[in-house]
Amino acid sequence: MLIERTSREVIIRLPASVEATGLQRLIDYLTYKEATSNSKATQLQVDELAASVKKGWWKKNKKRFIK
């Protein structure tokens, strides 16, 4: 593995033999970190938003699971 830092980015080079599933999980985590890096939200606000989204999803999809 080789890690190189330039003035604009960090470049990580891995051998082609690296497992794709683990690599995808790492990429997903890094994407999340990049997307939330400027967030001012508190953990409480994030938890409330997640609960609201889950509640709305369940309301919309409940019929698909419970008959």
Phi, psi and omega per residue, in radians:
M1 nan 2.473 3.127
L2 -2.290 2.250 3.088
I3 -2.033 2.202 -3.124
E4 -2.200 2.313 3.114
R5 -1.950 2.215 3.028
T6 -1.921 -3.089 3.136
S7 -1.217 -0.336 -3.071
R8 -1.985 -0.326 -3.023
E9 -2.785 2.931 3.019
V10 -1.971 2.247 -3.109
I11 -1.943 2.190 3.121
I12 -2.014 2.140 3.123
R13 -1.913 2.226 -3.131
L14 -2.166 2.662 3.081
P15 -1.176 2.636 -3.119
A16 -1.094 -0.287 -3.106
S17 -1.379 -0.072 -3.135
V18 -1.130 2.359 -3.110
E19 -1.052 2.281 -3.064
A20 -1.148 -0.676 -3.101
T21 -1.106 -0.849 3.119
G22 -1.114 -0.678 3.119
L23 -1.123 -0.707 3.126
Q24 -1.124 -0.686 3.108
R25 -1.110 -0.700 3.091
L26 -1.121 -0.773 3.127
I27 -1.092 -0.739 3.100
D28 -1.042 -0.747 3.123
Y29 -1.117 -0.775 -3.139
L30 -1.149 -0.631 3.081
T31 -1.104 -0.759 3.087
Y32 -1.058 -0.811 -3.138
K33 -1.057 -0.712 3.129
E34 -1.162 -0.749 -3.096
A35 -1.176 -0.536 -3.074
T36 -1.786 0.081 -3.036
S37 -1.087 -0.493 -3.122
N38 -1.833 0.152 -3.095
S39 -1.223 2.439 3.072
K40 -1.854 0.078 -3.104
A41 -1.163 2.488 3.053
T42 -1.497 2.874 3.107
Q43 -1.070 -0.648 3.113
L44 -1.073 -0.761 3.115
Q45 -1.109 -0.706 3.117
V46 -1.120 -0.771 3.138
D47 -1.090 -0.725 3.127
E48 -1.138 -0.727 3.103
L49 -1.108 -0.764 3.130
A50 -1.075 -0.756 3.134
A51 -1.106 -0.707 3.127
S52 -1.124 -0.754 3.135
V53 -1.131 -0.776 3.130
K54 -1.081 -0.732 3.139
K55 -1.103 -0.777 3.117
G56 -1.130 -0.685 3.135
W57 -1.140 -0.774 -3.108
W58 -1.121 -0.716 3.129
K59 -1.049 -0.729 -3.106
K60 -1.294 -0.563 -3.009
N61 -1.928 0.000 -3.086
K62 -0.914 -0.732 -3.090
K63 -1.083 -0.470 3.137
R64 -1.233 -0.421 -3.049
F65 -1.889 -0.531 -3.112
I66 -2.089 2.109 -3.114
K67 -2.055 nan nan
